[in-house]
Amino acid sequence: MRTLLVLLPLLALATTAYDASPRVIHVTARRFEYDPSEIHVRADEDVVLELESLDRVHGFSIPALHLRSDVEPGKTTRVALPKATPGTYVFGCDVFCGSHHEEMAGELVVE
């Protein structure tokens, strides 16, 4: 029993250290879409988006969260999502990329 009491706090520390690393979600951009176009996260989790363009320079913007980044081909752009209240937030390309540019959008769903 004494061994168990000593190990329990150590297990709690190990779990905390494991949970401390952010969840990474890979998002690709290409004319005229993001994949995935719908991203689900929990309100309490740390999330990093890894953004990659498959064809040209795109933008990635979530105006409601004041988040914006360029996404360049051949590079991975890492963006930490700010904590947000539950809801649905629209993201989109803010670098003109052609005739269907305005359709290049998606949703971040915070649960």
PASEBA-1860 file (N, C-alpha, C; in nm, 3 decimals):
! residues 111
1> MRTLLVLL> 0.082/-0.118/0.000/0.000/0.000/0.000/0.088/0.126/0.000 ~ 0.195/0.124/0.078/0.283/0.240/0.086/0.346/0.270/-0.050 ~ 0.384/0.166/-0.125/0.441/0.184/-0.259/0.340/0.252/-0.351 ~ 0.216/0.211/-0.343/0.112/0.270/-0.426/0.096/0.419/-0.395 ~ 0.101/0.457/-0.268/0.088/0.597/-0.230/0.204/0.681/-0.282 ~ 0.321/0.622/-0.292/0.437/0.693/-0.346/0.425/0.705/-0.498 ~ 0.378/0.602/-0.564/0.370/0.602/-0.710/0.259/0.690/-0.766 ~ 0.149/0.706/-0.695/0.038/0.785/-0.746/0.077/0.929/-0.780
9> PLLALATT> 0.147/1.000/-0.692/0.189/1.136/-0.730/0.282/1.137/-0.851 ~ 0.369/1.035/-0.863/0.458/1.028/-0.978/0.380/1.005/-1.107 ~ 0.278/0.921/-1.100/0.194/0.898/-1.217/0.120/1.026/-1.257 ~ 0.076/1.102/-1.160/0.007/1.229/-1.189/0.102/1.325/-1.258 ~ 0.227/1.331/-1.215/0.326/1.418/-1.280/0.353/1.372/-1.422 ~ 0.364/1.244/-1.444/0.390/1.191/-1.578/0.273/1.225/-1.671 ~ 0.152/1.211/-1.623/0.034/1.243/-1.704/0.030/1.391/-1.737 ~ 0.062/1.476/-1.639/0.063/1.620/-1.662/0.167/1.657/-1.766
17> AYDASPRV> 0.284/1.599/-1.759/0.390/1.629/-1.856/0.347/1.584/-1.996 ~ 0.283/1.470/-2.005/0.239/1.420/-2.135/0.132/1.511/-2.194 ~ 0.036/1.555/-2.112/-0.073/1.639/-2.158/-0.027/1.781/-2.190 ~ 0.093/1.819/-2.149/0.140/1.956/-2.168/0.174/1.988/-2.313 ~ 0.204/1.887/-2.394/0.238/1.917/-2.533/0.109/1.942/-2.612 ~ 0.115/2.041/-2.702/-0.006/2.078/-2.776/-0.045/1.972/-2.878 ~ -0.171/1.969/-2.909/-0.222/1.884/-3.017/-0.185/1.952/-3.148 ~ -0.132/1.878/-3.241/-0.090/1.933/-3.370/-0.190/1.886/-3.477
25> IHVTARRF> -0.240/1.983/-3.553/-0.333/1.953/-3.661/-0.271/2.003/-3.791 ~ -0.254/1.913/-3.886/-0.195/1.948/-4.015/-0.305/1.995/-4.110 ~ -0.285/2.113/-4.170/-0.381/2.171/-4.263/-0.308/2.203/-4.393 ~ -0.360/2.154/-4.505/-0.301/2.189/-4.633/-0.391/2.290/-4.704 ~ -0.325/2.379/-4.777/-0.395/2.480/-4.856/-0.358/2.460/-5.002 ~ -0.457/2.473/-5.087/-0.436/2.471/-5.232/-0.556/2.539/-5.295 ~ -0.536/2.586/-5.418/-0.649/2.653/-5.483/-0.769/2.561/-5.483 ~ -0.874/2.583/-5.444/-0.932/2.690/-5.365/-0.992/2.627/-5.241
33> EYDPSEIH> -0.910/2.556/-5.166/-0.961/2.481/-5.051/-0.855/2.460/-4.943 ~ -0.906/2.434/-4.824/-0.824/2.388/-4.712/-0.865/2.244/-4.683 ~ -0.768/2.164/-4.642/-0.798/2.027/-4.603/-0.730/2.000/-4.470 ~ -0.805/1.979/-4.362/-0.950/1.972/-4.357/-1.013/2.112/-4.361 ~ -1.137/2.118/-4.403/-1.207/2.246/-4.407/-1.288/2.269/-4.279 ~ -1.295/2.167/-4.195/-1.360/2.181/-4.065/-1.268/2.122/-3.960 ~ -1.234/2.203/-3.862/-1.142/2.162/-3.756/-1.216/2.169/-3.623 ~ -1.213/2.060/-3.546/-1.278/2.056/-3.415/-1.172/2.052/-3.306
41> VRADEDVV> -1.187/2.140/-3.207/-1.096/2.143/-3.092/-1.180/2.162/-2.965 ~ -1.121/2.124/-2.853/-1.183/2.152/-2.723/-1.139/2.290/-2.677 ~ -1.225/2.357/-2.606/-1.195/2.492/-2.558/-1.075/2.495/-2.464 ~ -1.048/2.385/-2.395/-0.942/2.384/-2.295/-0.810/2.326/-2.345 ~ -0.801/2.289/-2.472/-0.677/2.226/-2.518/-0.586/2.323/-2.592 ~ -0.456/2.295/-2.582/-0.356/2.371/-2.657/-0.343/2.307/-2.795 ~ -0.355/2.390/-2.899/-0.353/2.339/-3.036/-0.258/2.421/-3.120 ~ -0.178/2.351/-3.201/-0.092/2.415/-3.299/-0.135/2.365/-3.436
49> LELESLDR> -0.157/2.460/-3.526/-0.186/2.424/-3.665/-0.056/2.424/-3.742 ~ -0.033/2.319/-3.819/0.079/2.314/-3.912/0.021/2.336/-4.051 ~ 0.049/2.453/-4.106/-0.008/2.493/-4.234/0.092/2.472/-4.345 ~ 0.045/2.414/-4.456/0.133/2.390/-4.570/0.056/2.417/-4.698 ~ 0.118/2.490/-4.791/0.058/2.514/-4.922/0.111/2.413/-5.022 ~ 0.022/2.363/-5.104/0.061/2.266/-5.206/0.087/2.330/-5.342 ~ 0.058/2.461/-5.356/0.072/2.519/-5.489/0.125/2.661/-5.496 ~ 0.086/2.749/-5.409/0.125/2.891/-5.418/0.111/2.955/-5.281
57> VHGFSIPA> 0.142/3.081/-5.269/0.125/3.151/-5.142/-0.025/3.172/-5.117 ~ -0.067/3.132/-4.998/-0.203/3.155/-4.951/-0.194/3.228/-4.819 ~ -0.306/3.274/-4.772/-0.314/3.329/-4.638/-0.402/3.239/-4.554 ~ -0.388/3.249/-4.423/-0.476/3.178/-4.331/-0.516/3.279/-4.226 ~ -0.645/3.303/-4.216/-0.692/3.407/-4.126/-0.819/3.363/-4.054 ~ -0.821/3.386/-3.922/-0.943/3.370/-3.842/-0.966/3.507/-3.778 ~ -1.038/3.595/-3.847/-1.053/3.733/-3.799/-1.109/3.744/-3.658 ~ -1.204/3.661/-3.622/-1.266/3.670/-3.489/-1.167/3.640/-3.377
65> LHLRSDVE> -1.059/3.568/-3.410/-0.956/3.536/-3.308/-0.829/3.617/-3.328 ~ -0.833/3.714/-3.420/-0.717/3.799/-3.450/-0.595/3.716/-3.487 ~ -0.617/3.613/-3.569/-0.511/3.522/-3.609/-0.491/3.531/-3.760 ~ -0.365/3.547/-3.803/-0.335/3.560/-3.945/-0.194/3.515/-3.974 ~ -0.177/3.443/-4.086/-0.043/3.399/-4.125/-0.038/3.376/-4.275 ~ 0.080/3.394/-4.333/0.104/3.354/-4.471/0.136/3.205/-4.472 ~ 0.097/3.138/-4.581/0.126/2.996/-4.598/0.198/2.982/-4.731 ~ 0.326/2.950/-4.725/0.410/2.945/-4.845/0.439/2.802/-4.886
73> PGKTTRVA> 0.444/2.776/-5.018/0.476/2.641/-5.063/0.618/2.601/-5.021 ~ 0.634/2.476/-4.985/0.765/2.426/-4.946/0.803/2.456/-4.803 ~ 0.716/2.525/-4.730/0.744/2.557/-4.590/0.626/2.513/-4.504 ~ 0.655/2.477/-4.381/0.550/2.449/-4.284/0.542/2.566/-4.188 ~ 0.425/2.624/-4.179/0.403/2.737/-4.089/0.327/2.687/-3.968 ~ 0.385/2.706/-3.849/0.319/2.663/-3.725/0.252/2.783/-3.659 ~ 0.123/2.765/-3.628/0.044/2.871/-3.567/-0.027/2.816/-3.445 ~ -0.005/2.878/-3.330/-0.074/2.836/-3.208/-0.213/2.900/-3.206
81> LPKATPGT> -0.315/2.817/-3.187/-0.450/2.871/-3.176/-0.468/2.934/-3.039 ~ -0.522/3.055/-3.036/-0.552/3.113/-2.904/-0.671/3.039/-2.841 ~ -0.677/3.039/-2.710/-0.792/2.980/-2.642/-0.915/3.061/-2.682 ~ -1.024/2.991/-2.707/-1.146/3.059/-2.750/-1.266/2.999/-2.679 ~ -1.369/3.079/-2.666/-1.492/3.029/-2.609/-1.559/2.937/-2.711 ~ -1.638/2.842/-2.664/-1.705/2.752/-2.758/-1.786/2.829/-2.863 ~ -1.778/2.779/-2.983/-1.848/2.842/-3.094/-1.784/2.801/-3.225 ~ -1.832/2.859/-3.332/-1.780/2.831/-3.466/-1.715/2.957/-3.521
89> YVFGCDVF> -1.593/2.944/-3.568/-1.514/3.055/-3.619/-1.476/3.026/-3.764 ~ -1.503/3.120/-3.850/-1.473/3.104/-3.992/-1.327/3.138/-4.017 ~ -1.259/3.052/-4.097/-1.125/3.087/-4.143/-1.124/3.090/-4.294 ~ -1.027/3.162/-4.349/-1.021/3.173/-4.493/-0.888/3.223/-4.542 ~ -0.873/3.220/-4.673/-0.753/3.271/-4.739/-0.769/3.421/-4.757 ~ -0.669/3.497/-4.718/-0.677/3.642/-4.736/-0.568/3.693/-4.832 ~ -0.514/3.601/-4.912/-0.421/3.637/-5.020/-0.488/3.592/-5.150 ~ -0.522/3.687/-5.235/-0.597/3.654/-5.356/-0.525/3.544/-5.434
97> CGSHHEEM> -0.599/3.436/-5.465/-0.537/3.320/-5.530/-0.611/3.275/-5.656 ~ -0.702/3.357/-5.707/-0.768/3.323/-5.832/-0.918/3.345/-5.828 ~ -0.984/3.299/-5.931/-1.125/3.329/-5.952/-1.219/3.272/-5.845 ~ -1.180/3.170/-5.773/-1.265/3.112/-5.668/-1.208/3.139/-5.529 ~ -1.127/3.241/-5.518/-1.061/3.276/-5.392/-1.160/3.289/-5.277 ~ -1.273/3.356/-5.300/-1.370/3.381/-5.193/-1.432/3.252/-5.138 ~ -1.419/3.141/-5.211/-1.472/3.014/-5.164/-1.373/2.937/-5.077 ~ -1.251/2.986/-5.069/-1.147/2.917/-4.993/-1.164/2.951/-4.844
105> AGELVVE> -1.248/2.871/-4.778/-1.282/2.899/-4.638/-1.310/2.769/-4.565 ~ -1.318/2.780/-4.436/-1.350/2.665/-4.352/-1.400/2.711/-4.217 ~ -1.417/2.616/-4.126/-1.466/2.648/-3.994/-1.382/2.581/-3.886 ~ -1.355/2.658/-3.782/-1.294/2.607/-3.660/-1.408/2.595/-3.560 ~ -1.433/2.474/-3.513/-1.541/2.451/-3.418/-1.476/2.425/-3.281 ~ -1.503/2.516/-3.188/-1.450/2.503/-3.052/-1.563/2.447/-2.966 ~ -1.537/2.332/-2.906/-1.641/2.263/-2.827/-1.611/2.269/-2.679
END
